[in-house]
Amino acid sequence: MVTGGIFGLLRTGFTTWFITIVVMMPVMLFAVGPAFLLHEIGHKVVAKKYGCWAEFRADPKGLKMGVAIAAVLGVVFMAPGAVMVAGLVTRRQNGHIAIAGPMVNFGLFLVGIPLGAVIIALTGANGDIDAILVGNSLNYKLLIWYMIKFWLTANLVLGMFNMLPFGPLDGLKVKAWSEVAFWAMLGAFAIPLILWWFGGLWSPMDLVSSLASKI
């Protein structure tokens, strides 16, 4: 994603492209991994609370398709698996199980703002020089900046996507339980994303940087 897929290879050359992929792998693991992993654990914990069987099932086809899309287009869109739930539950309980994942993402997003500010204050991380390599050295300040940025972005996007009221996504189950909870949770993700991506009225990284300057 960071390299722009195959088209990024044509633009930057193999060496820069390959180094960027290798360096960004651990960065994205820590930045994006918890958004997916803890989302699924949220479903599992609440499902077990209601006495359901709950188990993560991997979807190799979804993972392969996601990797292929990222490789070609530089866009991450994948479904590598999900927590499968079975048991007798009410519509309300099913809604609680479904909303648990997005709520985890929203919590991680909120925690990421002050935590990111502290990390920036301690490390001096910034995105001023948008290059992984500066001379022959890794630009650690940019890598830390990326880690914070993608932590916030991943949790907003994953939460928003899962709250869409379609197919097997969480939003449909939440909406069936409570219209109020559905629109409140959907708005919690959609409003920040719209104001950020389309309105340009705010940026979570601007907020993080502002808080860091006061520490």
C-alpha positions as CSV (number, residue, x, y, z in Angstrom):
1,M,0.0,0.0,0.0
2,V,2.7,2.5,1.0
3,T,4.7,1.7,-2.2
4,G,1.7,2.1,-4.5
5,G,1.7,-1.5,-5.6
6,I,3.2,-2.5,-9.0
7,F,2.9,1.1,-10.3
8,G,5.1,2.3,-7.5
9,L,7.7,-0.2,-8.6
10,L,7.7,1.4,-12.1
11,R,7.9,4.8,-10.6
12,T,10.6,4.4,-7.9
13,G,12.7,1.5,-9.2
14,F,13.1,-1.9,-7.6
15,T,15.7,-1.1,-4.8
16,T,13.6,1.7,-3.2
17,W,10.4,-0.2,-3.7
18,F,11.7,-3.4,-2.1
19,I,13.4,-1.6,0.8
20,T,10.2,0.3,1.5
21,I,8.2,-2.9,1.6
22,V,10.6,-4.7,3.9
23,V,10.9,-1.7,6.3
24,M,7.1,-1.0,6.3
25,M,6.1,-4.6,7.1
26,P,6.8,-4.4,10.9
27,V,5.5,-0.8,11.0
28,M,2.2,-1.8,9.5
29,L,2.1,-5.0,11.6
30,F,2.1,-2.9,14.8
31,A,-0.1,-0.1,13.3
32,V,-2.8,-2.1,11.5
33,G,-2.6,-5.5,13.1
34,P,-4.3,-4.6,16.4
35,A,-7.2,-3.0,14.6
36,F,-8.1,-6.3,13.0
37,L,-7.0,-8.7,15.8
38,L,-8.6,-6.8,18.7
39,H,-11.8,-6.2,16.6
40,E,-12.3,-9.9,16.2
41,I,-11.4,-10.6,19.9
42,G,-14.1,-8.1,20.9
43,H,-16.7,-10.2,19.0
44,K,-15.4,-13.4,20.6
45,V,-15.3,-12.0,24.2
46,V,-18.9,-10.8,24.1
47,A,-20.1,-13.9,22.3
48,K,-18.6,-16.1,25.0
49,K,-20.2,-13.9,27.6
50,Y,-23.6,-14.8,26.2
51,G,-22.7,-18.5,26.2
52,C,-22.1,-18.8,22.5
53,W,-19.4,-20.9,20.7
54,A,-17.1,-18.4,19.0
55,E,-14.0,-19.2,17.0
56,F,-11.9,-17.4,14.4
57,R,-11.9,-18.9,11.0
58,A,-9.3,-17.9,8.4
59,D,-10.3,-17.2,4.8
60,P,-7.2,-17.9,2.6
61,K,-9.0,-16.8,-0.5
62,G,-9.9,-13.4,1.1
63,L,-6.3,-13.0,2.2
64,K,-4.9,-13.8,-1.3
65,M,-7.4,-11.5,-3.0
66,G,-6.5,-8.7,-0.6
67,V,-2.8,-9.2,-1.2
68,A,-3.4,-9.2,-5.0
69,I,-5.4,-5.9,-4.9
70,A,-2.7,-4.3,-2.8
71,A,0.0,-5.5,-5.1
72,V,-1.7,-4.1,-8.2
73,L,-3.5,-1.0,-7.0
74,G,-1.7,-0.1,-3.8
75,V,-5.1,-0.3,-1.9
76,V,-5.7,-2.6,1.0
77,F,-9.1,-4.3,0.9
78,M,-9.2,-7.8,2.3
79,A,-11.2,-10.2,4.4
80,P,-8.6,-12.7,5.8
81,G,-11.2,-14.2,8.1
82,A,-13.7,-13.5,10.9
83,V,-15.0,-14.8,14.2
84,M,-17.8,-17.3,13.6
85,V,-20.5,-17.4,16.3
86,A,-23.1,-20.0,17.0
87,G,-25.6,-20.2,19.8
88,L,-29.1,-19.2,20.9
89,V,-29.1,-15.4,21.4
90,T,-31.7,-12.7,21.3
91,R,-31.7,-9.9,18.7
92,R,-30.3,-7.6,21.4
93,Q,-27.5,-10.0,22.4
94,N,-26.6,-10.5,18.7
95,G,-26.4,-6.7,18.3
96,H,-24.1,-6.5,21.3
97,I,-21.8,-9.2,19.8
98,A,-21.8,-7.4,16.5
99,I,-21.1,-3.9,17.8
100,A,-18.3,-5.1,20.1
101,G,-15.8,-5.1,17.2
102,P,-16.4,-1.6,15.9
103,M,-16.5,-0.3,19.5
104,V,-13.0,-1.8,20.0
105,N,-11.8,0.1,16.9
106,F,-13.3,3.4,18.1
107,G,-11.7,2.9,21.5
108,L,-8.3,2.2,19.8
109,F,-8.7,5.3,17.7
110,L,-9.4,7.5,20.8
111,V,-6.5,5.9,22.7
112,G,-4.2,6.4,19.8
113,I,-4.6,10.2,19.9
114,P,-3.0,10.9,23.3
115,L,-0.7,7.9,23.0
116,G,0.5,9.1,19.7
117,A,1.0,12.6,21.1
118,V,3.2,11.2,23.9
119,I,5.3,9.1,21.4
120,I,5.8,12.2,19.2
121,A,6.8,14.3,22.1
122,L,9.4,11.7,23.2
123,T,10.8,10.8,19.8
124,G,10.4,14.0,17.8
125,A,8.6,11.9,15.1
126,N,7.3,13.9,12.1
127,G,6.3,13.5,8.5
128,D,8.2,16.5,7.2
129,I,10.7,14.4,5.2
130,D,8.5,11.9,3.2
131,A,11.3,9.5,2.5
132,I,12.0,6.1,4.1
133,L,15.7,6.5,3.4
134,V,17.7,9.7,4.1
135,G,21.1,9.0,2.6
136,N,22.0,5.5,3.7
137,S,20.0,5.7,7.0
138,L,16.4,4.9,7.8
139,N,14.2,7.8,8.6
140,Y,13.0,6.6,12.0
141,K,11.0,9.7,12.7
142,L,8.9,9.2,9.6
143,L,8.4,5.5,10.4
144,I,7.1,6.3,13.8
145,W,4.9,9.0,12.3
146,Y,3.5,6.4,9.8
147,M,2.9,4.0,12.7
148,I,0.7,6.5,14.5
149,K,-1.0,7.7,11.3
150,F,-1.9,4.2,10.1
151,W,-3.1,3.2,13.7
152,L,-5.6,6.0,13.6
153,T,-6.6,5.5,9.9
154,A,-6.9,1.7,10.2
155,N,-9.3,1.9,13.2
156,L,-11.5,4.5,11.6
157,V,-11.7,2.8,8.2
158,L,-12.1,-0.8,9.6
159,G,-14.8,0.4,12.0
160,M,-16.6,2.4,9.3
161,F,-16.5,-0.5,6.8
162,N,-17.8,-3.0,9.3
163,M,-20.7,-0.7,10.3
164,L,-22.1,-0.7,6.8
165,P,-25.5,-2.5,6.9
166,F,-24.9,-5.1,4.2
167,G,-24.3,-8.8,4.0
168,P,-22.4,-10.4,6.9
169,L,-21.0,-7.0,8.1
170,D,-21.6,-5.9,11.7
171,G,-23.8,-3.0,10.8
172,L,-26.7,-5.1,9.6
173,K,-26.9,-7.0,12.9
174,V,-26.5,-3.8,14.9
175,K,-29.3,-2.1,12.8
176,A,-31.6,-5.0,13.4
177,W,-31.1,-4.6,17.1
178,S,-31.2,-0.8,17.5
179,E,-31.5,2.0,14.9
180,V,-30.1,4.4,17.5
181,A,-27.0,2.4,18.3
182,F,-26.5,1.8,14.5
183,W,-26.6,5.5,13.5
184,A,-24.6,6.6,16.5
185,M,-21.8,4.1,15.8
186,L,-21.8,4.7,12.1
187,G,-21.7,8.5,12.7
188,A,-18.8,8.1,15.1
189,F,-16.7,6.7,12.3
190,A,-18.2,8.5,9.2
191,I,-18.1,12.1,10.5
192,P,-14.4,12.1,11.3
193,L,-13.6,10.4,8.0
194,I,-15.7,12.7,5.9
195,L,-14.4,15.9,7.6
196,W,-10.8,14.5,7.2
197,W,-10.8,13.0,3.7
198,F,-13.4,15.1,1.9
199,G,-13.9,18.3,3.9
200,G,-10.2,18.9,4.9
201,L,-11.5,20.5,8.1
202,W,-9.4,18.5,10.5
203,S,-6.8,15.8,10.7
204,P,-6.2,13.4,13.6
205,M,-2.5,13.8,13.0
206,D,-2.8,17.6,13.3
207,L,-4.6,17.0,16.6
208,V,-1.9,14.5,17.8
209,S,0.9,17.0,16.8
210,S,-0.9,19.8,18.6
211,L,-1.2,17.8,21.8
212,A,2.4,16.7,21.5
213,S,3.6,20.3,21.3
214,K,1.9,20.9,24.7
215,I,3.7,18.0,26.5
